[in-house]
């Protein structure tokens, strides 16, 4: 249900390591979401949990 807040699309990556949960969120307006996903993919590909 829409209450007037800005509309966004979001893609989340959840990861667990040693009992800790990490969440990385990529967010954008619906009109720009598809264009930003390659950048989000690059960021996630370079992510390492140590």
Backbone as CSV, one residue per row, in Angstrom:
resi,resn,N_x,N_y,N_z,CA_x,CA_y,CA_z,C_x,C_y,C_z
1,UNK,0.848,-1.178,0.000,0.000,0.000,0.000,0.885,1.228,0.000
2,UNK,0.616,2.127,-0.899,1.425,3.334,-1.065,0.906,4.447,-0.165
3,UNK,1.807,5.016,0.656,1.431,6.083,1.589,2.102,7.410,1.258
4,UNK,2.657,7.569,0.065,3.267,8.832,-0.325,4.781,8.849,-0.224
5,UNK,5.380,7.799,0.327,6.834,7.742,0.398,7.402,7.540,-1.007
6,UNK,8.649,7.940,-1.233,9.225,7.761,-2.563,9.278,6.280,-2.947
7,UNK,8.950,5.996,-4.185,9.013,4.620,-4.670,10.457,4.266,-5.008
8,UNK,10.896,3.117,-4.558,12.220,2.614,-4.900,12.110,1.132,-5.225
9,UNK,13.055,0.668,-6.003,13.243,-0.766,-6.173,14.507,-1.113,-5.415
10,UNK,14.541,-2.312,-4.894,15.651,-2.696,-4.037,16.033,-4.140,-4.303
11,UNK,17.320,-4.395,-4.301,17.845,-5.759,-4.399,18.770,-5.954,-3.215
12,UNK,18.531,-6.985,-2.431,19.313,-7.243,-1.225,20.110,-8.530,-1.357
13,UNK,21.300,-8.504,-0.810,22.105,-9.706,-0.651,22.307,-9.899,0.841
14,UNK,21.887,-11.042,1.336,22.053,-11.392,2.744,23.129,-12.457,2.833
15,UNK,24.063,-12.277,3.768,25.119,-13.271,3.973,25.325,-13.451,5.468
16,UNK,25.642,-14.679,5.859,25.911,-14.979,7.269,27.300,-15.578,7.365
17,UNK,28.035,-15.119,8.365,29.357,-15.670,8.630,29.626,-15.568,10.116
18,UNK,29.989,-16.678,10.708,30.334,-16.737,12.132,29.255,-16.123,13.021
19,UNK,28.001,-16.362,12.679,26.897,-15.873,13.493,26.519,-14.421,13.256
20,UNK,27.214,-13.734,12.361,26.894,-12.345,12.024,26.166,-12.324,10.682
21,UNK,25.158,-11.486,10.582,24.411,-11.339,9.336,24.783,-10.002,8.705
22,UNK,25.078,-10.043,7.427,25.431,-8.844,6.668,24.407,-8.669,5.557
23,UNK,23.991,-7.423,5.332,23.024,-7.122,4.278,23.596,-6.005,3.412
24,UNK,23.638,-6.244,2.116,24.031,-5.217,1.156,22.799,-4.925,0.313
25,UNK,22.389,-3.657,0.275,21.193,-3.259,-0.472,21.573,-2.349,-1.625
26,UNK,21.059,-2.648,-2.787,21.181,-1.776,-3.954,19.794,-1.199,-4.203
27,UNK,19.701,0.124,-4.168,18.397,0.788,-4.304,18.456,1.859,-5.375
28,UNK,17.345,2.033,-6.069,17.244,3.078,-7.082,15.773,3.333,-7.371
29,UNK,15.523,4.445,-8.040,14.156,4.710,-8.488,13.794,3.660,-9.533
30,UNK,12.513,3.364,-9.679,12.119,2.349,-10.662,12.627,2.652,-12.079
31,UNK,12.690,3.920,-12.440,13.131,4.262,-13.799,14.635,4.076,-13.991
32,UNK,15.408,4.112,-12.914,16.858,3.971,-13.033,17.408,2.651,-12.546
33,UNK,16.535,1.786,-12.047,16.977,0.546,-11.400,17.768,-0.361,-12.346
34,UNK,17.207,-0.657,-13.511,17.879,-1.574,-14.443,19.239,-1.038,-14.884
35,UNK,19.353,0.265,-15.031,20.623,0.860,-15.447,21.703,0.785,-14.386
36,UNK,21.308,0.714,-13.118,22.285,0.655,-12.032,22.650,-0.766,-11.617
37,UNK,21.925,-1.745,-12.089,22.209,-3.123,-11.672,23.583,-3.631,-12.108
38,UNK,24.116,-3.251,-13.277,25.480,-3.685,-13.592,26.503,-3.175,-12.567
39,UNK,26.330,-1.956,-12.091,27.220,-1.429,-11.053,27.049,-2.204,-9.753
40,UNK,25.824,-2.492,-9.397,25.556,-3.284,-8.194,26.196,-4.667,-8.323
41,UNK,26.092,-5.274,-9.499,26.707,-6.584,-9.727,28.222,-6.522,-9.553
42,UNK,28.852,-5.449,-10.029,30.300,-5.286,-9.867,30.676,-5.163,-8.396
43,UNK,29.908,-4.389,-7.657,30.181,-4.218,-6.227,30.054,-5.553,-5.506
44,UNK,28.984,-6.282,-5.784,28.775,-7.569,-5.119,29.832,-8.594,-5.521
45,UNK,30.282,-8.555,-6.768,31.309,-9.498,-7.229,32.639,-9.263,-6.516
46,UNK,32.899,-8.025,-6.126,34.152,-7.706,-5.448,34.079,-7.805,-3.937
47,UNK,32.925,-8.151,-3.414,32.728,-8.212,-1.962,33.318,-9.498,-1.392
48,UNK,34.100,-9.357,-0.330,34.682,-10.510,0.355,34.449,-10.365,1.849
49,UNK,33.890,-11.384,2.466,33.738,-11.405,3.922,34.938,-12.137,4.497
50,UNK,35.642,-11.485,5.399,36.838,-12.098,5.992,36.636,-12.362,7.451
